[in-house]
Structure formats: C-alpha cells, structure tokens
Amino acid sequence: MISKKHIIDRFVSYVTIDTESDPNSETTPSSEKQWKLANMLVEELKNIGLSDVSIDDNAYIMATLPSNVNYTLPTIGFISHFDTTPDFTGANVQPQIIEVYDGKDIILNAKENIILSPEIFDDLKQYKGQTLITTDGTTLLGADDKAGIAEIISAVEYLIQHPEIKHGNIRIGFTPDEEIGRGAHKFNVEKFGADWAYTMDGSQIGELEYENFNAASAVVTIQGKSVHPGYAKGKMINSMYIAEDFISSIPRLETPEHTTDRQGFFHLHAMQGDVEETKLHYIIRDHDKEHFEARKDVMTKLAAEINTQHGKDLVDVVIKDQYYNMREKVIPVMHIVDLAEKAMQSIGIKPIIKPIRGGTDGSQLSFMGLPCPNIFAGGHNFHGRYEYIPVESMIKATEVIIKIAELAAKK
C-alpha cells in the first residue's frame, strides 16, 4: 500500500535538517534553523497537490486536502511538530537503516562503543525481522516528531493518488517549538477550521491517548542572611539548610523515579543556591485534577509552615499552571477516539489506550476549542542517542490516517 522506500526517503530528508528549538529564545520559531525545514515542507505540500497551503510569520504551516464527496462531512485535522528537543543535539544526524533486524545488539557507533541493546531497551524485541532506522550514536534521530510529518504527508499524498477512497476535508498543521512547550501557543484554531484533530506524536505502534497530566511549574525562593562565619552565632540564616528541610518534607516516593501509570509526582529538576538565597525549581504533575490542586497546596502550606517555624517569611513559592488534562474536553466527543480505535483495529493494530505521562500540544489545543487526541508515530527512546523507529510502524501510522478519513466519510 505505502512504499517503504518512499517513506524512508521522505523521513530521512527531514531528520537530516537540524531543527533544534531554543528555550532561551523569545522568538517564534525559537531557532532560525527551523525555517529551513518549514519552507521545504510548504513546497512539498504544494507539489503533491494540496490546497490553501500557507505559512505564517511564526512558521505555522497549514494546508487542505479538499473533500471528494458531494455531501457534508466533518473536517478532520492531523498535526505534528517539526522542531526537535534541545535535550540532545540534533545537528548532523546520520540515520542508519537496519534491514531485517535480527533481534540482537545494534552497534550504533563502534568507535565510541555505543550499542542499542534489547537487553536494556526490551521494546526492540517486538521488531525482530523489521526495518529499523537508528542514529549513529552521536545525535538524536528526530522521529519525535518528523515521523508524524512523514506519515501525514504520505497519507494525504496517497489519498490524492487514490480518489476512489472517499473522504471529507482534511486539514494539516505543522508547528514549531513543541519541544519547549510552545507548539500550540500561536496556533490559529479558527483559521485551521477543523471539527477535531489528532496529533501524530505518540510512540510505539498502537498508542492512542486522550489523557495527559495536569501540569504546573513551581519556583521556591528561600532567603537567608549571610554573616561572617566567625561571628555568625544567632545571626546567620543559611538558605541552603532551609532548602534541605523543604526538599526532605516533600513526599520522597512521589517523585518520577517512584511513580507510574496514573500516579502523579513532584519533580525537583534544578536548584541554585548559596547562604543568602536558594532557588528550587519543581514541576508538579497529576492526571487527577483534585490531586493536582492538592499537590500545589502541599507546597504552599509547607512554605507557610517553615515560615512560621522561623518567625519570618523566608520561603516564597510561585506556582504557574502550564497545561491541563485534555480528557475533560475529549470525553464529551468520545466518538473521535472511537473512530481512531476502529481505524486501528480495521488494519490489524491492537490499540493501546493509556494516559500520557507528560504533555502534548493536543492538550492545549483541546482547551483552545480543538479536541485533539494523540496517535502513535512509531518512534522509541525519544530525546537521545538511542532513538529509533521501525519503518513498518511508520507505514501503519500512515494507514491509520487514511483509514480514519475513509471511515469518517461513510454516511
């Protein structure tokens, strides 16, 4: 159905372009180099025959595959992002293609002894006999989310080439800066004009997600008093010791390394400090809204308690909500999840429906009025040198898009 060589060539042409986003930049896109792939995608969309192809001043790309039926159907969107994470370098990506994977260790880089092993990454075992695309061990791959882009474009190209497959209007959106949490910030939902959409940004084959964390950031600032240590008795207040008290008072087993499934957590991800001032940077996550609010209360009440103990306001907590669980926006329109599930089942894929232990542009878009579950793109081990993707998973993701369009067109 979908040419393996064609989708490999398309995907490789994307991942070899560096599109790393920059969290320290205030521009959109956050890095100038994202424009190179964005402009290339615009030309590709035009060349395969899509309508209304546009790119705005912030590099948001939109296009339309017009309906080929004479009756009214909902407009469905498919969305992916073209930036890659700043967590690991995406410069000079050298993809390696492993034909008929034998289920054993893959030497990514012999010189540096970098090995992709099923003994460590046991998901590899399910792809024995398939074609894998890996890194050379020195960069990430970029399947997150250039695989999604390759799948969406390949799907609409196939529908153009096969007009016997009936479908309604299909809208495509490609965004910058998803990896730094800004992918949906300037997305024009009204211009996009879809009744609902899917992000093609999940991991292993079969994933179908419509729940994600409620998320907040918390900055805890602790003030101390620096005095010459030889004359400090009764005068010095060491902010780092107070920070230690704060950290140890947060439930130790409610951290990322001790939680799974629907369990939320507190995560201390950075700290800076000296005697005079210490800052703790936390993220707070929970799928349950009430538990999420309770976690925020834990931090503010802990600060108040420490301040009471010291008889002065030494600890300040600033909490900012980041995104919410899209479940509450998707549940009223669960037919859009049911449609994706049926599409997967009809082409022999067992859906894996589970909550995302993270965020997604689909969450923000859902609260902006565009319900947007997440579908697998096929990659594994995102954001690092061990990232890989089975080509067969990319083909199946492409077929899911086609099948969703086809099933939605039935009267």
Phi, psi and omega in degrees: 000299178256129181293123179299314181298319183297316182286328175297311181300318180296311181299314181297323179296333178278313188289340179279000174258123182287122180229033182299129178275162188234107183293344181269357180267148178260356183274165172230119357293162186286342178228137183299329185292344176295335181297328184299310179289321181303312180294325177295320179295321178302314180295322179295317179297320177294318184293330180276352172106020178281159180256165174052038180286126182216155171222129184266186185292347178253011176075019173280126184254135175223151179202164183230136163257109186293153177300147176243025175238162183257021176231160187284130178227157175294152174268125183249137179251153173228130191228139173215166178245150184254357175277161173240161187292145171280000180294334182207147188298138175244018180272138176058049178293130179240088183295144173245134181254118182256105179281139177046067180306131187269004178084004182254184177302142175249121178279108179282321183210103183294321182300319183259006178054048179259119188234133173265108190243135175292345176289334178259316181251084191289347175299335179304328187298330182284354183250016177302132180091353181262174178263123180251145169247124183237178172273180171261015176088355183248352180219172165283177180263315182100013175299335172265093010225037178289340172296316179300320178295314180300322181290317180296313181295320179296324180292312181290328175298318179295318179296324176296319182283346182231074183295348177291342176276114183280143180201158174273192176296134177239127179253141180242137175224129176239133189235154171271168161061022176296325186291344177249020171081014184242010188300328182259355189303321183243023178283125183272093183297320180296316178296322182299317169069026179265151175286325172201172182211172174229133167275133175263077191217017178276186184258252193292157182308132178100344182297134177216115191232134175224015174230140176216176179294150153281139189224142175215154171254152178222128174247118180257116180251124184242122181266137175239192176221119182267125179225148177310126186299339179285343183230031191270349187302125178077001184238316184290139169237112183270108184299332182290328176290322177293322176299321178299319178296317180298312182300315184289344179272346174284134183309116189294330182271000177256056178234163185306322184286353181241007185233158181205174177053240184267007182284132178274183182198165165253136180228112173277109186251350177198154176205146175222140180191160169212190183300318187287322182204139175230138176242133175246131181248115181246155160241146181242132184221139172195139178287327183274126184297319180294318177295323178300312179296322179296322179296319177296322178296323178304316184289317181291322179290325178296318178298316180297321180295317180294320178297320178297318180300323183268351179072016178201159182276093179259335186246127178235134180240125176245116183248131178234123176293141182251311176199170185234168181290117183291352181308318184293337178268339182270325182309318179295344180233047186299346178299336180286330173285317179301322179297315179294321178297315179296321179299316179297312183299325184289343177246021171084022178255132175275114181297139174247098183261115184206158178288148176279129173271065182172201179241176179202150174305330180301331178295307181297319180296322179299320179281349174268002176106006179239091179306132194209080173296170184243134181243149180302145170250343170111347185279166178224157174057046181302156171073025179196181186291342183264012180295140177208165177213133173282132180298323180299328177291323177296320179295317179295321178297321177298317180294327178297317178301313180299317183291323176301314179299318182292314182293324181291342183273352181285131183298000000 
